[in-house]
Amino acid sequence: MQIILNGESRQVEEACSVSELIACLEITGKRYAVEINQQIIPKSRHQQTLLAAQDCVEIVQAIGGG
């Protein structure tokens, strides 16, 4: 199914969870946030939150610097 990930169309498996998407994208570390259709999804809900066709997903990562 198609979703919009950070402004770009992306194909994902049906019934893909947020945690599966994170693993597929190889996002490591604990400093990231996920938003689906303008709603923040807490990390405690990533495994049970399933993506739907045409969901608009934004994933942002905090990067330290100085």
N, C-alpha and C positions, 0 to 999 in steps of 0.2 A: 504494500500500500504506500501511497505517497504522503509525506508530511513536509512541512516547511521547517527547515532547521537553520537557525541563524540567517534567515532571509533567502535560503536556497532550497530548491526542491530536492528531496532525498527519498529513495526507496528503502523501506524497512519491512521486516516480516510482519504478517498479521499477528495481532495480539502481542506485540512487542511492549515490554514494560520499560519504564524510564531507566531502571537499573541495567537492563539488557542493552539499551541504547548507549548508556555511559560506557559499558564494557566494550561494545563494538567500536566506539570512538577512541578507546584506549585512554580515557581521561583518568589521570592518576592524581593522588593527593586529596586533601579534604576541602580545599578552598575553591568550591564552585557552587553555582546556584542554577536551578532549573526552573523555567517558567513555561507553562503551557497555556496558550490562549489568554495571556496576560494574568495568570494566576501562579504565584510561587508554589512550588511543590516541595514540602519539607523532605529532607533525606529519609526520615522515618517512613515515608509513603512511597519512595521510589520503586520498591519491589512490587507493590500492589497496584500502582498506577499504570494503567494500560493506555497506550497511544491509540488514537483513532485516525482514520483517513482525513487528511487536510488539516490536522492539528498544526498550530503554529508554535514551534518549540524554540526557545532561546536558552542557550547555555553560556554562562559567563564564568570565567575563572579569575580569581584574584591572583595577581602577580606581585610579589614583594620587590621592593627596590629602594633606592635611597639616593 
